[in-house]
């Protein structure tokens, strides 16, 4: 399992709860780990309610050098 750096952990634990949506910090960290493992060039989010999961994916993409498309 890929380990998250402190910035991503803090993002999930401290910033994510302030965003409207259904994605809790545990799920956000899981999604971030998956992005870090797969290193996608482009990511697509379908069905955004409040945007929490979108922010988690975007933060992790930034960590792997993705341009957030």
C-alpha positions in Angstrom: 0.0 0.0 0.0 1.3 3.4 -0.9 2.0 5.7 2.0 0.6 9.3 1.9 2.9 12.2 2.7 2.1 14.5 5.6 0.7 17.2 3.3 -1.9 14.8 1.9 -2.7 13.4 5.3 -3.3 16.8 6.7 -5.3 17.8 3.7 -7.6 14.9 4.2 -7.9 15.2 8.0 -8.1 19.0 8.3 -9.3 20.6 5.0 -11.6 17.9 3.7 -14.1 18.1 6.6 -14.7 21.8 5.7 -15.9 20.9 2.1 -19.5 20.0 1.4 -20.0 16.4 0.2 -20.1 12.8 1.2 -16.4 11.8 1.0 -15.0 11.3 4.5 -11.3 11.6 5.4 -10.8 7.8 5.4 -12.3 7.5 1.9 -10.3 10.5 0.7 -7.1 9.0 1.8 -8.0 5.7 0.1 -8.6 7.6 -3.2 -5.4 9.5 -2.8 -3.4 6.3 -2.3 -5.0 4.8 -5.5 -4.1 7.9 -7.5 -0.5 7.8 -6.2 -0.3 4.1 -7.1 -1.8 4.3 -10.5 -0.2 7.7 -11.5 -3.0 8.6 -14.1 -2.4 11.3 -16.6 -6.1 12.3 -16.7 -8.8 11.6 -14.1 -12.5 11.9 -14.6 -15.0 12.3 -11.7 -18.6 11.5 -12.5 -21.5 12.5 -10.3 -19.9 15.1 -8.0 -22.3 16.1 -5.2 -20.3 18.6 -3.1 -16.9 18.1 -4.6 -15.1 16.4 -1.7 -13.8 13.4 -3.7 -12.8 15.7 -6.6 -10.6 17.7 -4.3 -9.0 14.5 -2.9 -8.3 13.2 -6.4 -6.9 16.6 -7.5 -4.6 16.9 -4.5 -3.1 13.5 -5.2 -2.8 14.2 -8.9 -0.8 17.3 -8.0 1.5 15.0 -6.0 2.2 12.8 -9.0 2.7 15.7 -11.4 -0.7 15.6 -13.0 -2.0 18.8 -14.4 -5.5 18.3 -13.0 -7.4 17.9 -16.3 
